[in-house]
């Protein structure tokens, strides 16, 4: 199953821990995933292509999945 890594950091550069991440595809959304101590969430998904990144329910951009995407909150 494909997986994408989402890296979330705070404006001060620190890792954003325990933050909810969901990827949205035209076919539907992934299950909730949470960032680890390094601010990384590995989200497994069955779809490939353009994905919208939702962080704590807020849209934070899009990327081509599978892949890696960084977000600053």
CHARMM-style PDB file with segment names, atoms N, HN, CA, C and O in Angstrom:
ATOM      1  N   UNK     1       0.847  -1.179   0.000  1.00  0.00      PROA
ATOM      2  CA  UNK     1       0.000   0.000   0.000  1.00  0.00      PROA
ATOM      3  C   UNK     1       0.893   1.242   0.000  1.00  0.00      PROA
ATOM      4  O   UNK     1       1.848   1.309   0.774  1.00  0.00      PROA
ATOM      5  N   UNK     2       0.598   2.228  -0.856  1.00  0.00      PROA
ATOM      6  HN  UNK     2      -0.178   2.173  -1.485  1.00  0.00      PROA
ATOM      7  CA  UNK     2       1.387   3.455  -0.874  1.00  0.00      PROA
ATOM      8  C   UNK     2       1.284   4.202   0.459  1.00  0.00      PROA
ATOM      9  O   UNK     2       0.300   4.070   1.187  1.00  0.00      PROA
ATOM     10  N   UNK     3       2.305   4.974   0.756  1.00  0.00      PROA
ATOM     11  HN  UNK     3       3.104   5.081   0.165  1.00  0.00      PROA
ATOM     12  CA  UNK     3       2.304   5.801   1.961  1.00  0.00      PROA
ATOM     13  C   UNK     3       2.988   7.121   1.654  1.00  0.00      PROA
ATOM     14  O   UNK     3       3.901   7.190   0.831  1.00  0.00      PROA
ATOM     15  N   UNK     4       2.534   8.158   2.325  1.00  0.00      PROA
ATOM     16  HN  UNK     4       1.792   8.102   2.994  1.00  0.00      PROA
ATOM     17  CA  UNK     4       3.131   9.484   2.193  1.00  0.00      PROA
ATOM     18  C   UNK     4       3.548   9.979   3.564  1.00  0.00      PROA
ATOM     19  O   UNK     4       2.908   9.666   4.568  1.00  0.00      PROA
ATOM     20  N   UNK     5       4.625  10.753   3.602  1.00  0.00      PROA
ATOM     21  HN  UNK     5       5.145  11.007   2.786  1.00  0.00      PROA
ATOM     22  CA  UNK     5       5.109  11.313   4.853  1.00  0.00      PROA
ATOM     23  C   UNK     5       4.783  12.805   4.886  1.00  0.00      PROA
ATOM     24  O   UNK     5       5.148  13.558   3.984  1.00  0.00      PROA
ATOM     25  N   UNK     6       4.095  13.208   5.937  1.00  0.00      PROA
ATOM     26  HN  UNK     6       3.798  12.597   6.671  1.00  0.00      PROA
ATOM     27  CA  UNK     6       3.766  14.616   6.149  1.00  0.00      PROA
ATOM     28  C   UNK     6       4.577  15.081   7.351  1.00  0.00      PROA
ATOM     29  O   UNK     6       4.514  14.476   8.421  1.00  0.00      PROA
ATOM     30  N   UNK     7       5.335  16.152   7.173  1.00  0.00      PROA
ATOM     31  HN  UNK     7       5.386  16.643   6.303  1.00  0.00      PROA
ATOM     32  CA  UNK     7       6.171  16.701   8.240  1.00  0.00      PROA
ATOM     33  C   UNK     7       5.578  18.042   8.657  1.00  0.00      PROA
ATOM     34  O   UNK     7       5.387  18.936   7.833  1.00  0.00      PROA
ATOM     35  N   UNK     8       5.294  18.162   9.946  1.00  0.00      PROA
ATOM     36  HN  UNK     8       5.449  17.436  10.615  1.00  0.00      PROA
ATOM     37  CA  UNK     8       4.665  19.392  10.445  1.00  0.00      PROA
ATOM     38  C   UNK     8       5.554  20.013  11.503  1.00  0.00      PROA
ATOM     39  O   UNK     8       5.963  19.365  12.466  1.00  0.00      PROA
ATOM     40  N   UNK     9       5.843  21.293  11.296  1.00  0.00      PROA
ATOM     41  HN  UNK     9       5.511  21.820  10.513  1.00  0.00      PROA
ATOM     42  CA  UNK     9       6.611  22.026  12.297  1.00  0.00      PROA
ATOM     43  C   UNK     9       5.886  23.312  12.653  1.00  0.00      PROA
ATOM     44  O   UNK     9       5.080  23.834  11.882  1.00  0.00      PROA
ATOM     45  N   UNK    10       6.191  23.797  13.823  1.00  0.00      PROA
ATOM     46  HN  UNK    10       6.845  23.373  14.449  1.00  0.00      PROA
ATOM     47  CA  UNK    10       5.608  25.066  14.276  1.00  0.00      PROA
ATOM     48  C   UNK    10       6.451  26.214  13.724  1.00  0.00      PROA
ATOM     49  O   UNK    10       7.571  26.010  13.255  1.00  0.00      PROA
ATOM     50  N   UNK    11       5.902  27.411  13.787  1.00  0.00      PROA
ATOM     51  HN  UNK    11       4.992  27.578  14.168  1.00  0.00      PROA
ATOM     52  CA  UNK    11       6.613  28.584  13.233  1.00  0.00      PROA
ATOM     53  C   UNK    11       7.976  28.804  13.878  1.00  0.00      PROA
ATOM     54  O   UNK    11       8.874  29.366  13.250  1.00  0.00      PROA
ATOM     55  N   UNK    12       8.141  28.365  15.125  1.00  0.00      PROA
ATOM     56  HN  UNK    12       7.412  27.908  15.634  1.00  0.00      PROA
ATOM     57  CA  UNK    12       9.439  28.523  15.795  1.00  0.00      PROA
ATOM     58  C   UNK    12      10.432  27.437  15.394  1.00  0.00      PROA
ATOM     59  O   UNK    12      11.561  27.416  15.885  1.00  0.00      PROA
ATOM     60  N   UNK    13      10.013  26.525  14.496  1.00  0.00      PROA
ATOM     61  HN  UNK    13       9.096  26.542  14.098  1.00  0.00      PROA
ATOM     62  CA  UNK    13      10.885  25.469  14.004  1.00  0.00      PROA
ATOM     63  C   UNK    13      10.803  24.167  14.773  1.00  0.00      PROA
ATOM     64  O   UNK    13      11.421  23.179  14.376  1.00  0.00      PROA
ATOM     65  N   UNK    14      10.053  24.144  15.866  1.00  0.00      PROA
ATOM     66  HN  UNK    14       9.551  24.946  16.188  1.00  0.00      PROA
ATOM     67  CA  UNK    14       9.928  22.908  16.640  1.00  0.00      PROA
ATOM     68  C   UNK    14       8.956  21.937  15.976  1.00  0.00      PROA
ATOM     69  O   UNK    14       8.064  22.344  15.231  1.00  0.00      PROA
ATOM     70  N   UNK    15       9.140  20.664  16.254  1.00  0.00      PROA
ATOM     71  HN  UNK    15       9.865  20.334  16.859  1.00  0.00      PROA
ATOM     72  CA  UNK    15       8.269  19.628  15.700  1.00  0.00      PROA
ATOM     73  C   UNK    15       6.885  19.720  16.332  1.00  0.00      PROA
ATOM     74  O   UNK    15       6.761  19.893  17.544  1.00  0.00      PROA
ATOM     75  N   UNK    16       5.854  19.604  15.513  1.00  0.00      PROA
ATOM     76  HN  UNK    16       5.956  19.463  14.528  1.00  0.00      PROA
ATOM     77  CA  UNK    16       4.474  19.621  16.001  1.00  0.00      PROA
ATOM     78  C   UNK    16       4.065  18.181  16.298  1.00  0.00      PROA
ATOM     79  O   UNK    16       3.802  17.403  15.381  1.00  0.00      PROA
ATOM     80  N   UNK    17       4.013  17.834  17.568  1.00  0.00      PROA
ATOM     81  HN  UNK    17       4.227  18.465  18.313  1.00  0.00      PROA
ATOM     82  CA  UNK    17       3.705  16.470  17.996  1.00  0.00      PROA
ATOM     83  C   UNK    17       2.211  16.273  18.205  1.00  0.00      PROA
ATOM     84  O   UNK    17       1.492  17.202  18.574  1.00  0.00      PROA
ATOM     85  N   UNK    18       1.752  15.040  17.961  1.00  0.00      PROA
ATOM     86  HN  UNK    18       2.335  14.285  17.661  1.00  0.00      PROA
ATOM     87  CA  UNK    18       0.362  14.634  18.230  1.00  0.00      PROA
ATOM     88  C   UNK    18      -0.666  15.480  17.486  1.00  0.00      PROA
ATOM     89  O   UNK    18      -1.724  15.798  18.029  1.00  0.00      PROA
ATOM     90  N   UNK    19      -0.356  15.842  16.248  1.00  0.00      PROA
ATOM     91  HN  UNK    19       0.503  15.583  15.806  1.00  0.00      PROA
ATOM     92  CA  UNK    19      -1.257  16.638  15.412  1.00  0.00      PROA
ATOM     93  C   UNK    19      -1.944  15.698  14.418  1.00  0.00      PROA
ATOM     94  O   UNK    19      -1.299  14.836  13.820  1.00  0.00      PROA
ATOM     95  N   UNK    20      -3.252  15.872  14.249  1.00  0.00      PROA
ATOM     96  HN  UNK    20      -3.776  16.572  14.734  1.00  0.00      PROA
ATOM     97  CA  UNK    20      -4.034  15.000  13.364  1.00  0.00      PROA
ATOM     98  C   UNK    20      -3.815  15.389  11.907  1.00  0.00      PROA
ATOM     99  O   UNK    20      -3.886  16.566  11.550  1.00  0.00      PROA
ATOM    100  N   UNK    21      -3.547  14.385  11.066  1.00  0.00      PROA
ATOM    101  HN  UNK    21      -3.490  13.430  11.356  1.00  0.00      PROA
ATOM    102  CA  UNK    21      -3.315  14.573   9.636  1.00  0.00      PROA
ATOM    103  C   UNK    21      -4.240  13.630   8.863  1.00  0.00      PROA
ATOM    104  O   UNK    21      -4.370  12.453   9.199  1.00  0.00      PROA
ATOM    105  N   UNK    22      -4.880  14.171   7.821  1.00  0.00      PROA
ATOM    106  HN  UNK    22      -4.775  15.127   7.548  1.00  0.00      PROA
ATOM    107  CA  UNK    22      -5.716  13.385   6.923  1.00  0.00      PROA
ATOM    108  C   UNK    22      -5.375  13.810   5.505  1.00  0.00      PROA
ATOM    109  O   UNK    22      -5.170  14.995   5.245  1.00  0.00      PROA
ATOM    110  N   UNK    23      -5.313  12.857   4.588  1.00  0.00      PROA
ATOM    111  HN  UNK    23      -5.479  11.894   4.799  1.00  0.00      PROA
ATOM    112  CA  UNK    23      -5.134  13.176   3.172  1.00  0.00      PROA
ATOM    113  C   UNK    23      -6.478  13.003   2.483  1.00  0.00      PROA
ATOM    114  O   UNK    23      -7.182  12.018   2.706  1.00  0.00      PROA
ATOM    115  N   UNK    24      -6.823  13.967   1.645  1.00  0.00      PROA
ATOM    116  HN  UNK    24      -6.250  14.766   1.464  1.00  0.00      PROA
ATOM    117  CA  UNK    24      -8.061  13.902   0.887  1.00  0.00      PROA
ATOM    118  C   UNK    24      -7.787  13.659  -0.583  1.00  0.00      PROA
ATOM    119  O   UNK    24      -7.039  14.403  -1.217  1.00  0.00      PROA
ATOM    120  N   UNK    25      -8.396  12.615  -1.121  1.00  0.00      PROA
ATOM    121  HN  UNK    25      -9.004  12.011  -0.606  1.00  0.00      PROA
ATOM    122  CA  UNK    25      -8.304  12.274  -2.537  1.00  0.00      PROA
ATOM    123  C   UNK    25      -9.689  12.408  -3.151  1.00  0.00      PROA
ATOM    124  O   UNK    25     -10.676  12.414  -2.416  1.00  0.00      PROA
ATOM    125  N   UNK    26      -9.801  12.516  -4.483  1.00  0.00      PROA
ATOM    126  HN  UNK    26      -8.999  12.511  -5.081  1.00  0.00      PROA
ATOM    127  CA  UNK    26     -11.122  12.557  -5.115  1.00  0.00      PROA
ATOM    128  C   UNK    26     -11.996  11.356  -4.731  1.00  0.00      PROA
ATOM    129  O   UNK    26     -13.223  11.454  -4.697  1.00  0.00      PROA
ATOM    130  N   UNK    27     -11.347  10.225  -4.445  1.00  0.00      PROA
ATOM    131  HN  UNK    27     -10.350  10.145  -4.472  1.00  0.00      PROA
ATOM    132  CA  UNK    27     -12.093   9.013  -4.086  1.00  0.00      PROA
ATOM    133  C   UNK    27     -12.452   8.943  -2.603  1.00  0.00      PROA
ATOM    134  O   UNK    27     -13.175   8.037  -2.187  1.00  0.00      PROA
ATOM    135  N   UNK    28     -11.958   9.887  -1.804  1.00  0.00      PROA
ATOM    136  HN  UNK    28     -11.371  10.623  -2.142  1.00  0.00      PROA
ATOM    137  CA  UNK    28     -12.263   9.902  -0.376  1.00  0.00      PROA
ATOM    138  C   UNK    28     -11.042  10.233   0.469  1.00  0.00      PROA
ATOM    139  O   UNK    28      -9.943  10.435  -0.047  1.00  0.00      PROA
ATOM    140  N   UNK    29     -11.256  10.285   1.773  1.00  0.00      PROA
ATOM    141  HN  UNK    29     -12.149  10.121   2.192  1.00  0.00      PROA
ATOM    142  CA  UNK    29     -10.191  10.652   2.709  1.00  0.00      PROA
ATOM    143  C   UNK    29      -9.561   9.421   3.348  1.00  0.00      PROA
ATOM    144  O   UNK    29     -10.177   8.358   3.432  1.00  0.00      PROA
ATOM    145  N   UNK    30      -8.322   9.589   3.796  1.00  0.00      PROA
ATOM    146  HN  UNK    30      -7.821  10.452   3.728  1.00  0.00      PROA
ATOM    147  CA  UNK    30      -7.640   8.544   4.554  1.00  0.00      PROA
ATOM    148  C   UNK    30      -8.149   8.554   5.991  1.00  0.00      PROA
ATOM    149  O   UNK    30      -8.862   9.466   6.408  1.00  0.00      PROA
ATOM    150  N   UNK    31      -7.772   7.534   6.726  1.00  0.00      PROA
ATOM    151  HN  UNK    31      -7.193   6.793   6.386  1.00  0.00      PROA
ATOM    152  CA  UNK    31      -8.027   7.519   8.160  1.00  0.00      PROA
ATOM    153  C   UNK    31      -7.143   8.567   8.828  1.00  0.00      PROA
ATOM    154  O   UNK    31      -6.131   8.992   8.270  1.00  0.00      PROA
ATOM    155  N   UNK    32      -7.542   8.977  10.034  1.00  0.00      PROA
ATOM    156  HN  UNK    32      -8.364   8.632  10.487  1.00  0.00      PROA
ATOM    157  CA  UNK    32      -6.724   9.913  10.804  1.00  0.00      PROA
ATOM    158  C   UNK    32      -5.362   9.292  11.095  1.00  0.00      PROA
ATOM    159  O   UNK    32      -5.245   8.087  11.319  1.00  0.00      PROA
ATOM    160  N   UNK    33      -4.347  10.131  11.085  1.00  0.00      PROA
ATOM    161  HN  UNK    33      -4.442  11.110  10.902  1.00  0.00      PROA
ATOM    162  CA  UNK    33      -2.999   9.740  11.438  1.00  0.00      PROA
ATOM    163  C   UNK    33      -2.448  10.871  12.300  1.00  0.00      PROA
ATOM    164  O   UNK    33      -2.851  12.021  12.126  1.00  0.00      PROA
ATOM    165  N   UNK    34      -1.543  10.576  13.217  1.00  0.00      PROA
ATOM    166  HN  UNK    34      -1.216   9.641  13.358  1.00  0.00      PROA
ATOM    167  CA  UNK    34      -1.012  11.606  14.115  1.00  0.00      PROA
ATOM    168  C   UNK    34       0.495  11.688  14.010  1.00  0.00      PROA
ATOM    169  O   UNK    34       1.170  10.677  13.814  1.00  0.00      PROA
ATOM    170  N   UNK    35       1.026  12.906  14.143  1.00  0.00      PROA
ATOM    171  HN  UNK    35       0.478  13.727  14.303  1.00  0.00      PROA
ATOM    172  CA  UNK    35       2.468  13.101  14.064  1.00  0.00      PROA
ATOM    173  C   UNK    35       3.154  12.511  15.298  1.00  0.00      PROA
ATOM    174  O   UNK    35       2.582  12.430  16.385  1.00  0.00      PROA
ATOM    175  N   UNK    36       4.397  12.108  15.080  1.00  0.00      PROA
ATOM    176  HN  UNK    36       4.862  12.175  14.197  1.00  0.00      PROA
ATOM    177  CA  UNK    36       5.200  11.540  16.159  1.00  0.00      PROA
ATOM    178  C   UNK    36       6.027  12.637  16.833  1.00  0.00      PROA
ATOM    179  O   UNK    36       5.775  13.823  16.622  1.00  0.00      PROA
ATOM    180  N   UNK    37       6.997  12.248  17.630  1.00  0.00      PROA
ATOM    181  HN  UNK    37       7.201  11.284  17.801  1.00  0.00      PROA
ATOM    182  CA  UNK    37       7.839  13.195  18.361  1.00  0.00      PROA
ATOM    183  C   UNK    37       8.664  14.085  17.439  1.00  0.00      PROA
ATOM    184  O   UNK    37       9.145  15.139  17.853  1.00  0.00      PROA
ATOM    185  N   UNK    38       8.827  13.656  16.180  1.00  0.00      PROA
ATOM    186  HN  UNK    38       8.437  12.799  15.843  1.00  0.00      PROA
ATOM    187  CA  UNK    38       9.602  14.434  15.208  1.00  0.00      PROA
ATOM    188  C   UNK    38       8.710  15.255  14.285  1.00  0.00      PROA
ATOM    189  O   UNK    38       9.199  15.882  13.345  1.00  0.00      PROA
ATOM    190  N   UNK    39       7.409  15.254  14.545  1.00  0.00      PROA
ATOM    191  HN  UNK    39       7.011  14.744  15.308  1.00  0.00      PROA
ATOM    192  CA  UNK    39       6.475  15.996  13.703  1.00  0.00      PROA
ATOM    193  C   UNK    39       6.148  15.305  12.396  1.00  0.00      PROA
ATOM    194  O   UNK    39       5.657  15.943  11.466  1.00  0.00      PROA
ATOM    195  N   UNK    40       6.410  14.014  12.309  1.00  0.00      PROA
ATOM    196  HN  UNK    40       6.810  13.495  13.065  1.00  0.00      PROA
ATOM    197  CA  UNK    40       6.161  13.273  11.076  1.00  0.00      PROA
ATOM    198  C   UNK    40       4.975  12.330  11.221  1.00  0.00      PROA
ATOM    199  O   UNK    40       4.813  11.664  12.244  1.00  0.00      PROA
ATOM    200  N   UNK    41       4.161  12.285  10.194  1.00  0.00      PROA
ATOM    201  HN  UNK    41       4.292  12.826   9.363  1.00  0.00      PROA
ATOM    202  CA  UNK    41       3.055  11.334  10.126  1.00  0.00      PROA
ATOM    203  C   UNK    41       3.202  10.558   8.826  1.00  0.00      PROA
ATOM    204  O   UNK    41       3.315  11.153   7.755  1.00  0.00      PROA
ATOM    205  N   UNK    42       3.202   9.239   8.916  1.00  0.00      PROA
ATOM    206  HN  UNK    42       3.110   8.756   9.787  1.00  0.00      PROA
ATOM    207  CA  UNK    42       3.249   8.391   7.726  1.00  0.00      PROA
ATOM    208  C   UNK    42       1.812   7.924   7.485  1.00  0.00      PROA
ATOM    209  O   UNK    42       1.251   7.154   8.265  1.00  0.00      PROA
ATOM    210  N   UNK    43       1.237   8.407   6.390  1.00  0.00      PROA
ATOM    211  HN  UNK    43       1.692   9.032   5.757  1.00  0.00      PROA
ATOM    212  CA  UNK    43      -0.171   8.151   6.087  1.00  0.00      PROA
ATOM    213  C   UNK    43      -0.254   7.132   4.957  1.00  0.00      PROA
ATOM    214  O   UNK    43       0.217   7.381   3.847  1.00  0.00      PROA
ATOM    215  N   UNK    44      -0.853   5.991   5.247  1.00  0.00      PROA
ATOM    216  HN  UNK    44      -1.235   5.788   6.149  1.00  0.00      PROA
ATOM    217  CA  UNK    44      -1.065   4.981   4.212  1.00  0.00      PROA
ATOM    218  C   UNK    44      -2.336   5.316   3.452  1.00  0.00      PROA
ATOM    219  O   UNK    44      -3.317   5.784   4.029  1.00  0.00      PROA
ATOM    220  N   UNK    45      -2.304   5.067   2.135  1.00  0.00      PROA
ATOM    221  HN  UNK    45      -1.507   4.686   1.666  1.00  0.00      PROA
ATOM    222  CA  UNK    45      -3.465   5.378   1.300  1.00  0.00      PROA
ATOM    223  C   UNK    45      -3.508   4.431   0.113  1.00  0.00      PROA
ATOM    224  O   UNK    45      -2.478   3.934  -0.342  1.00  0.00      PROA
ATOM    225  N   UNK    46      -4.708   4.191  -0.377  1.00  0.00      PROA
ATOM    226  HN  UNK    46      -5.545   4.595  -0.007  1.00  0.00      PROA
ATOM    227  CA  UNK    46      -4.850   3.299  -1.529  1.00  0.00      PROA
ATOM    228  C   UNK    46      -4.856   4.062  -2.849  1.00  0.00      PROA
ATOM    229  O   UNK    46      -4.651   3.471  -3.909  1.00  0.00      PROA
ATOM    230  N   UNK    47      -5.090   5.363  -2.789  1.00  0.00      PROA
ATOM    231  HN  UNK    47      -5.256   5.843  -1.927  1.00  0.00      PROA
ATOM    232  CA  UNK    47      -5.121   6.192  -4.000  1.00  0.00      PROA
ATOM    233  C   UNK    47      -3.745   6.762  -4.304  1.00  0.00      PROA
ATOM    234  O   UNK    47      -2.894   6.879  -3.422  1.00  0.00      PROA
ATOM    235  N   UNK    48      -3.543   7.114  -5.563  1.00  0.00      PROA
ATOM    236  HN  UNK    48      -4.234   7.020  -6.279  1.00  0.00      PROA
ATOM    237  CA  UNK    48      -2.314   7.759  -6.022  1.00  0.00      PROA
ATOM    238  C   UNK    48      -2.737   8.984  -6.820  1.00  0.00      PROA
ATOM    239  O   UNK    48      -3.708   8.938  -7.576  1.00  0.00      PROA
ATOM    240  N   UNK    49      -2.003  10.078  -6.647  1.00  0.00      PROA
ATOM    241  HN  UNK    49      -1.215  10.116  -6.033  1.00  0.00      PROA
ATOM    242  CA  UNK    49      -2.326  11.296  -7.382  1.00  0.00      PROA
ATOM    243  C   UNK    49      -2.421  12.496  -6.459  1.00  0.00      PROA
ATOM    244  O   UNK    49      -1.846  12.501  -5.371  1.00  0.00      PROA
ATOM    245  N   UNK    50      -3.144  13.507  -6.896  1.00  0.00      PROA
ATOM    246  HN  UNK    50      -3.611  13.503  -7.781  1.00  0.00      PROA
ATOM    247  CA  UNK    50      -3.251  14.757  -6.146  1.00  0.00      PROA
ATOM    248  C   UNK    50      -3.980  14.516  -4.834  1.00  0.00      PROA
ATOM    249  O   UNK    50      -5.074  13.953  -4.815  1.00  0.00      PROA
ATOM    250  N   UNK    51      -3.360  14.952  -3.725  1.00  0.00      PROA
ATOM    251  HN  UNK    51      -2.472  15.410  -3.741  1.00  0.00      PROA
ATOM    252  CA  UNK    51      -3.955  14.792  -2.397  1.00  0.00      PROA
ATOM    253  C   UNK    51      -3.931  16.137  -1.672  1.00  0.00      PROA
ATOM    254  O   UNK    51      -2.934  16.857  -1.715  1.00  0.00      PROA
ATOM    255  N   UNK    52      -5.017  16.461  -1.021  1.00  0.00      PROA
ATOM    256  HN  UNK    52      -5.827  15.876  -0.986  1.00  0.00      PROA
ATOM    257  CA  UNK    52      -5.083  17.648  -0.171  1.00  0.00      PROA
ATOM    258  C   UNK    52      -4.692  17.227   1.237  1.00  0.00      PROA
ATOM    259  O   UNK    52      -5.145  16.195   1.734  1.00  0.00      PROA
ATOM    260  N   UNK    53      -3.848  18.030   1.878  1.00  0.00      PROA
ATOM    261  HN  UNK    53      -3.480  18.868   1.475  1.00  0.00      PROA
ATOM    262  CA  UNK    53      -3.397  17.746   3.242  1.00  0.00      PROA
ATOM    263  C   UNK    53      -4.266  18.533   4.215  1.00  0.00      PROA
ATOM    264  O   UNK    53      -4.375  19.755   4.120  1.00  0.00      PROA
ATOM    265  N   UNK    54      -4.878  17.818   5.147  1.00  0.00      PROA
ATOM    266  HN  UNK    54      -4.789  16.825   5.224  1.00  0.00      PROA
ATOM    267  CA  UNK    54      -5.679  18.443   6.202  1.00  0.00      PROA
ATOM    268  C   UNK    54      -4.953  18.243   7.523  1.00  0.00      PROA
ATOM    269  O   UNK    54      -4.645  17.118   7.915  1.00  0.00      PROA
ATOM    270  N   UNK    55      -4.684  19.349   8.201  1.00  0.00      PROA
ATOM    271  HN  UNK    55      -4.933  20.264   7.883  1.00  0.00      PROA
ATOM    272  CA  UNK    55      -4.022  19.315   9.499  1.00  0.00      PROA
ATOM    273  C   UNK    55      -5.005  19.856  10.520  1.00  0.00      PROA
ATOM    274  O   UNK    55      -5.412  21.015  10.454  1.00  0.00      PROA
ATOM    275  N   UNK    56      -5.380  19.008  11.461  1.00  0.00      PROA
ATOM    276  HN  UNK    56      -5.049  18.066  11.514  1.00  0.00      PROA
ATOM    277  CA  UNK    56      -6.385  19.358  12.475  1.00  0.00      PROA
ATOM    278  C   UNK    56      -7.649  19.910  11.817  1.00  0.00      PROA
ATOM    279  O   UNK    56      -8.262  20.850  12.321  1.00  0.00      PROA
ATOM    280  N   UNK    57      -8.031  19.313  10.684  1.00  0.00      PROA
ATOM    281  HN  UNK    57      -7.532  18.548  10.275  1.00  0.00      PROA
ATOM    282  CA  UNK    57      -9.253  19.680   9.992  1.00  0.00      PROA
ATOM    283  C   UNK    57      -9.152  20.862   9.036  1.00  0.00      PROA
ATOM    284  O   UNK    57     -10.141  21.220   8.397  1.00  0.00      PROA
ATOM    285  N   UNK    58      -7.973  21.475   8.926  1.00  0.00      PROA
ATOM    286  HN  UNK    58      -7.169  21.184   9.445  1.00  0.00      PROA
ATOM    287  CA  UNK    58      -7.788  22.650   8.070  1.00  0.00      PROA
ATOM    288  C   UNK    58      -6.952  22.282   6.846  1.00  0.00      PROA
ATOM    289  O   UNK    58      -5.917  21.629   6.974  1.00  0.00      PROA
ATOM    290  N   UNK    59      -7.393  22.694   5.679  1.00  0.00      PROA
ATOM    291  HN  UNK    59      -8.234  23.225   5.576  1.00  0.00      PROA
ATOM    292  CA  UNK    59      -6.658  22.437   4.447  1.00  0.00      PROA
ATOM    293  C   UNK    59      -5.334  23.205   4.470  1.00  0.00      PROA
ATOM    294  O   UNK    59      -5.306  24.406   4.737  1.00  0.00      PROA
ATOM    295  N   UNK    60      -4.237  22.493   4.187  1.00  0.00      PROA
ATOM    296  HN  UNK    60      -4.260  21.517   3.971  1.00  0.00      PROA
ATOM    297  CA  UNK    60      -2.907  23.104   4.236  1.00  0.00      PROA
ATOM    298  C   UNK    60      -2.113  22.860   2.965  1.00  0.00      PROA
ATOM    299  O   UNK    60      -0.887  22.756   3.015  1.00  0.00      PROA
ATOM    300  N   UNK    61      -2.792  22.768   1.823  1.00  0.00      PROA
ATOM    301  HN  UNK    61      -3.787  22.852   1.783  1.00  0.00      PROA
ATOM    302  CA  UNK    61      -2.103  22.596   0.560  1.00  0.00      PROA
ATOM    303  C   UNK    61      -2.307  21.216  -0.020  1.00  0.00      PROA
ATOM    304  O   UNK    61      -3.040  20.394   0.530  1.00  0.00      PROA
ATOM    305  N   UNK    62      -1.644  20.972  -1.143  1.00  0.00      PROA
ATOM    306  HN  UNK    62      -1.049  21.640  -1.590  1.00  0.00      PROA
ATOM    307  CA  UNK    62      -1.772  19.680  -1.805  1.00  0.00      PROA
ATOM    308  C   UNK    62      -0.443  19.290  -2.440  1.00  0.00      PROA
ATOM    309  O   UNK    62       0.440  20.126  -2.634  1.00  0.00      PROA
ATOM    310  N   UNK    63      -0.318  18.006  -2.760  1.00  0.00      PROA
ATOM    311  HN  UNK    63      -1.034  17.327  -2.603  1.00  0.00      PROA
ATOM    312  CA  UNK    63       0.900  17.472  -3.364  1.00  0.00      PROA
ATOM    313  C   UNK    63       0.540  16.203  -4.125  1.00  0.00      PROA
ATOM    314  O   UNK    63      -0.589  15.720  -4.040  1.00  0.00      PROA
ATOM    315  N   UNK    64       1.497  15.669  -4.863  1.00  0.00      PROA
ATOM    316  HN  UNK    64       2.414  16.062  -4.932  1.00  0.00      PROA
ATOM    317  CA  UNK    64       1.284  14.427  -5.597  1.00  0.00      PROA
ATOM    318  C   UNK    64       1.708  13.263  -4.705  1.00  0.00      PROA
ATOM    319  O   UNK    64       2.870  13.161  -4.311  1.00  0.00      PROA
ATOM    320  N   UNK    65       0.758  12.393  -4.393  1.00  0.00      PROA
ATOM    321  HN  UNK    65      -0.186  12.476  -4.713  1.00  0.00      PROA
ATOM    322  CA  UNK    65       1.015  11.262  -3.493  1.00  0.00      PROA
ATOM    323  C   UNK    65       1.159   9.978  -4.290  1.00  0.00      PROA
ATOM    324  O   UNK    65       0.469   9.820  -5.297  1.00  0.00      PROA
ATOM    325  N   UNK    66       2.020   9.055  -3.889  1.00  0.00      PROA
ATOM    326  HN  UNK    66       2.580   9.183  -3.071  1.00  0.00      PROA
ATOM    327  CA  UNK    66       2.774   9.121  -2.647  1.00  0.00      PROA
ATOM    328  C   UNK    66       3.948  10.093  -2.766  1.00  0.00      PROA
ATOM    329  O   UNK    66       4.454  10.371  -3.853  1.00  0.00      PROA
ATOM    330  N   UNK    67       4.349  10.585  -1.626  1.00  0.00      PROA
ATOM    331  HN  UNK    67       3.938  10.358  -0.743  1.00  0.00      PROA
ATOM    332  CA  UNK    67       5.445  11.534  -1.592  1.00  0.00      PROA
ATOM    333  C   UNK    67       5.619  12.088  -0.190  1.00  0.00      PROA
ATOM    334  O   UNK    67       5.150  11.506   0.788  1.00  0.00      PROA
ATOM    335  N   UNK    68       6.300  13.218  -0.111  1.00  0.00      PROA
ATOM    336  HN  UNK    68       6.681  13.690  -0.906  1.00  0.00      PROA
ATOM    337  CA  UNK    68       6.587  13.868   1.169  1.00  0.00      PROA
ATOM    338  C   UNK    68       6.145  15.319   1.049  1.00  0.00      PROA
ATOM    339  O   UNK    68       6.337  15.951   0.011  1.00  0.00      PROA
ATOM    340  N   UNK    69       5.552  15.841   2.118  1.00  0.00      PROA
ATOM    341  HN  UNK    69       5.397  15.327   2.962  1.00  0.00      PROA
ATOM    342  CA  UNK    69       5.052  17.205   2.095  1.00  0.00      PROA
ATOM    343  C   UNK    69       5.292  17.837   3.463  1.00  0.00      PROA
ATOM    344  O   UNK    69       5.067  17.196   4.489  1.00  0.00      PROA
ATOM    345  N   UNK    70       5.743  19.079   3.485  1.00  0.00      PROA
ATOM    346  HN  UNK    70       5.926  19.600   2.652  1.00  0.00      PROA
ATOM    347  CA  UNK    70       6.024  19.790   4.734  1.00  0.00      PROA
ATOM    348  C   UNK    70       5.007  20.906   4.940  1.00  0.00      PROA
ATOM    349  O   UNK    70       4.619  21.602   4.002  1.00  0.00      PROA
ATOM    350  N   UNK    71       4.585  21.056   6.197  1.00  0.00      PROA
ATOM    351  HN  UNK    71       4.900  20.490   6.959  1.00  0.00      PROA
ATOM    352  CA  UNK    71       3.599  22.069   6.568  1.00  0.00      PROA
ATOM    353  C   UNK    71       4.129  22.810   7.797  1.00  0.00      PROA
ATOM    354  O   UNK    71       4.673  22.199   8.716  1.00  0.00      PROA
ATOM    355  N   UNK    72       3.965  24.114   7.798  1.00  0.00      PROA
ATOM    356  HN  UNK    72       3.522  24.611   7.050  1.00  0.00      PROA
ATOM    357  CA  UNK    72       4.286  24.922   8.976  1.00  0.00      PROA
ATOM    358  C   UNK    72       2.972  25.462   9.534  1.00  0.00      PROA
ATOM    359  O   UNK    72       2.168  26.051   8.812  1.00  0.00      PROA
ATOM    360  N   UNK    73       2.771  25.248  10.836  1.00  0.00      PROA
ATOM    361  HN  UNK    73       3.424  24.770  11.423  1.00  0.00      PROA
ATOM    362  CA  UNK    73       1.544  25.743  11.477  1.00  0.00      PROA
ATOM    363  C   UNK    73       1.869  26.752  12.554  1.00  0.00      PROA
ATOM    364  OT1 UNK    73       0.964  27.277  13.202  1.00  0.00      PROA
TER     365      UNK     73
END
